[in-house]
Amino acid sequence: MSEEDRGRSSYLDLLITTLMEHEKSLDVAIEKLEKICEEILAISEETAPKTRKNAARKGKPEVVPSALDTVVYMKIRIDRPIEETIRLIESLKE
């Protein structure tokens, strides 16, 4: 193995390690965000009946939550080439 090949290998190892750590950090942040979203939803469900009653008394229209406000997160771990993974995801879209 030449010096250049060892340098590339070291760089790729560093890149892979960095990306794995970034993925772990991102997973932690997403889990925290999910908990916050669940808490906000619970609070809004508790206050929704009160808000509707107050709005009805004041003659204001009732606020209906939108079904378009959705966050989707999908984590896939597969040991396949990226091109194959992209084709797989594209086929799922159809």
Stockholm file with secondary structure:
# STOCKHOLM 1.0

chainA/1-94         MSEEDRGRSSYLDLLITTLMEHEKSLDVAIEKLEKICEEILAISEETAPKTRKNAARKGKPEVVPSALDTVVYMKIRIDRPIEETIRLIESLKE
#=GR chainA/1-94 SS CCHHHHHHHHHHHHHHHHHHHHHHHHHHHHHHHHHHHHHHHHHHHHHHHHHHHHHHHHTCCCCCCCTTCCCCCCCCCCCSCHHHHHHHHHHHHC
#=GC SS_cons        CCHHHHHHHHHHHHHHHHHHHHHHHHHHHHHHHHHHHHHHHHHHHHHHHHHHHHHHHHTCCCCCCCTTCCCCCCCCCCCSCHHHHHHHHHHHHC
//
